Amino acid sequence: MYATDRGTYVVQGKVVTDTTALGDVRDLAGDETLVEIDPSLVRHLIEHYQEHHQGG
């Protein structure tokens, strides 16, 4: 995951090609795609948020 100079984040992951998974997605715009990320990244992001935004 990378922070941008626009105040957003970019996530690096494997492109999702599974048609069942893609079929479950709602409101995916034409210029968007899905990427699959490892659960360890989610844990890291939660910990980072708690440390920097909740006084932890």
C-alpha positions in Angstrom: 0.0 0.0 0.0 1.3 3.4 -0.9 0.3 6.9 0.1 -0.2 9.4 -2.8 0.4 13.1 -2.9 -3.3 13.5 -3.4 -4.2 12.2 0.1 -5.3 8.8 -1.2 -3.8 5.3 -1.1 -2.8 2.8 -3.8 -3.0 -0.9 -3.1 -0.8 -3.3 -4.8 -2.2 -6.8 -5.2 -3.2 -9.6 -7.6 -5.8 -8.6 -10.1 -9.1 -10.5 -9.4 -10.2 -12.5 -12.4 -12.6 -15.0 -10.7 -16.0 -14.4 -12.3 -17.9 -15.4 -9.2 -16.0 -12.9 -7.0 -16.4 -10.2 -9.7 -20.1 -11.0 -9.9 -20.5 -10.2 -6.2 -19.1 -6.6 -6.6 -21.5 -3.7 -6.9 -20.9 -0.2 -8.3 -17.5 -1.0 -9.9 -16.8 1.9 -12.3 -15.4 1.4 -15.8 -12.1 2.8 -14.7 -11.8 0.7 -11.6 -10.5 -2.8 -11.0 -10.3 -5.2 -8.0 -7.1 -6.4 -6.4 -6.7 -9.1 -3.8 -4.6 -8.3 -0.8 -3.1 -10.4 2.0 -4.9 -10.3 5.4 -1.6 -9.3 7.0 -1.8 -6.0 5.1 -5.3 -5.4 6.6 -3.9 -6.0 10.1 -1.0 -3.7 9.5 -3.4 -0.9 8.3 -5.6 -1.3 11.3 -2.7 -1.1 13.7 -1.3 1.9 11.8 -4.6 3.7 11.9 -5.0 3.1 15.6 -1.5 4.4 16.3 -1.9 7.5 14.3 -5.5 8.4 14.5 -6.8 7.2 17.9 -3.9 8.3 20.1 -2.8 4.7 20.5 
